[in-house]
Amino acid sequence: MKKIFAFLVFVLIIGGAALLLLKPSKYDFKAYSPSGEVSLQSFEGKYKAIYFGYLFCPDVCPTTLSLVGDVLTKLDRNDFELIFITLDPKRDKPEDLTMMAKNFYKDATGLKLLDIDKVTANYGVKFKEIPMPNSEMFYTVAHSSSIYLIDKNGKFYSEISNLTTENIKENILNLIKERP
């Protein structure tokens, strides 16, 4: 009887450990890209700098993409992907988002999430559609502005909310140093 009990405990421990290892990261997502459906694992083997914004953003998004793109370009590495995820899925298309992001960094992809509410909650992204009844745009999107760094294996590394060139560069260099 003791051997059966010990075996069952062993199976439960091994099964629990396997479930923990196979459980997807809370930072995982499913999204549409210009080439079809992707997930965080689609970018495995590359460091990821993820930014949530939208195509018609007049200032914050282009400025942030420019800052991170400049840092990545100066590092001159081939193992980084800049991922631009829309907070305006009604208007933005992955092809247009990708084209915009590639203006700032050569290895960039624009994505439209399948479950925007779940993913933004997991990342801590805040956003809200603001009506603009007297505008041709009809609405704008107010949103938080952070860059999320993910390592080559899809593990969250850090959130950069102090968006200065020096801080972005320091965080990216630390990611490369700590998780080669």
C-alpha positions in Angstrom: 0.0 0.0 0.0 2.8 2.4 0.8 4.4 1.7 -2.6 1.2 2.6 -4.4 0.8 5.8 -2.3 4.4 6.8 -3.0 3.9 6.1 -6.7 0.8 8.2 -6.8 2.5 11.1 -5.0 5.4 10.8 -7.5 3.0 10.9 -10.5 1.2 14.0 -9.1 4.4 15.8 -8.5 5.8 15.1 -12.0 2.4 15.9 -13.5 2.2 19.2 -11.7 5.7 20.2 -12.7 4.9 19.3 -16.3 1.8 21.5 -16.2 3.7 24.4 -14.8 6.4 24.1 -17.5 3.8 23.8 -20.3 1.6 26.5 -19.1 1.7 29.5 -21.5 3.1 32.8 -20.3 0.5 35.4 -19.3 2.3 37.6 -21.8 1.5 35.2 -24.7 -1.1 36.4 -27.3 -2.7 35.4 -30.6 -2.9 38.1 -33.2 -3.2 38.7 -36.9 -0.1 39.8 -38.7 0.4 40.6 -42.4 1.4 37.0 -42.9 -1.4 35.4 -40.9 -2.1 34.4 -37.3 0.9 34.6 -35.0 1.6 34.2 -31.2 4.5 35.3 -29.0 6.1 31.9 -29.8 6.2 32.9 -33.5 9.0 35.3 -32.6 11.0 32.7 -30.5 14.7 33.1 -30.9 14.5 36.9 -31.1 14.4 39.5 -28.4 11.1 41.4 -28.5 10.4 45.1 -27.9 6.6 45.3 -27.8 4.7 48.6 -28.0 0.9 49.1 -27.8 -0.5 52.1 -29.7 -2.4 52.9 -32.9 -1.8 54.1 -36.4 -3.6 57.5 -36.2 -1.8 58.5 -33.0 -0.5 62.0 -33.6 2.5 62.1 -31.4 3.1 59.6 -28.6 3.3 56.5 -30.8 5.6 57.8 -33.5 7.8 59.4 -30.9 8.1 56.1 -28.9 8.6 54.0 -32.0 11.3 56.4 -33.1 13.1 56.2 -29.8 13.2 52.4 -29.6 13.9 52.1 -33.3 16.9 54.4 -33.0 18.3 52.4 -30.1 17.8 49.1 -31.9 19.2 50.4 -35.1 22.4 51.7 -33.4 22.8 48.3 -31.7 22.9 46.8 -35.2 21.7 43.3 -34.1 19.7 40.8 -36.1 18.0 39.2 -33.1 15.4 41.9 -32.2 11.9 42.3 -33.3 9.9 45.5 -32.8 6.2 44.5 -32.4 3.6 47.3 -32.7 0.2 46.1 -31.4 -2.8 48.2 -32.2 -5.2 49.6 -29.6 -7.6 50.6 -32.4 -8.6 47.3 -34.0 -11.6 49.0 -35.8 -9.4 51.1 -38.0 -5.9 49.6 -38.0 -4.8 46.7 -40.3 -1.6 44.7 -39.6 -0.2 45.6 -43.0 -0.5 49.3 -42.3 0.9 48.9 -38.7 3.9 47.0 -40.1 4.6 49.6 -42.7 4.5 52.3 -40.1 6.7 50.4 -37.6 9.2 49.5 -40.4 9.7 53.3 -40.9 11.4 53.2 -37.4 13.1 49.7 -37.4 13.8 47.2 -40.1 12.6 44.1 -38.2 9.2 45.3 -37.2 5.7 43.7 -37.3 2.3 45.2 -36.7 -0.3 43.1 -35.0 -4.1 43.1 -34.4 -4.9 41.0 -31.3 -7.6 38.4 -31.2 -8.4 39.1 -27.6 -7.4 42.7 -26.9 -9.0 43.0 -23.5 -7.2 40.0 -22.0 -3.8 40.7 -23.5 -3.8 44.4 -22.5 -4.9 43.5 -19.0 -2.1 40.9 -18.7 0.5 43.5 -19.8 -1.1 46.3 -17.7 -1.8 48.5 -20.7 -4.5 51.2 -20.2 -6.5 52.6 -23.1 -9.8 54.1 -23.8 -11.6 55.3 -26.9 -12.5 59.0 -26.6 -15.3 60.3 -28.8 -14.5 63.3 -31.0 -17.9 64.2 -32.5 -16.7 67.3 -34.4 -13.7 65.5 -36.0 -13.2 63.6 -39.2 -11.6 60.9 -37.1 -14.8 60.5 -34.9 -12.7 59.2 -32.0 -9.1 59.0 -30.6 -7.5 56.5 -28.3 -6.0 57.6 -25.0 -3.4 55.1 -23.9 -0.5 54.3 -21.6 2.9 54.3 -23.2 5.4 51.7 -22.2 7.7 49.3 -24.0 7.7 45.7 -22.9 10.9 43.7 -23.3 10.6 39.9 -23.8 13.6 37.6 -24.0 14.3 35.1 -26.8 12.3 32.4 -25.0 9.2 34.4 -24.6 9.7 35.3 -21.0 8.9 38.8 -19.7 12.0 40.9 -18.8 10.9 44.4 -18.1 8.5 47.3 -18.7 10.1 50.6 -19.7 7.9 53.5 -18.8 10.6 56.2 -18.6 10.9 56.6 -22.3 14.2 58.3 -22.7 16.9 57.1 -25.1 19.3 56.4 -22.3 16.8 54.4 -20.3 15.6 52.4 -23.3 19.2 51.6 -24.3 20.1 50.6 -20.7 17.1 48.2 -20.4 17.8 46.6 -23.8 21.6 46.2 -23.0 20.7 44.6 -19.6 18.3 42.2 -21.3 21.0 41.1 -23.8 23.6 40.8 -21.0 21.3 38.9 -18.5 19.5 36.7 -21.0 21.8 36.0 -23.9 
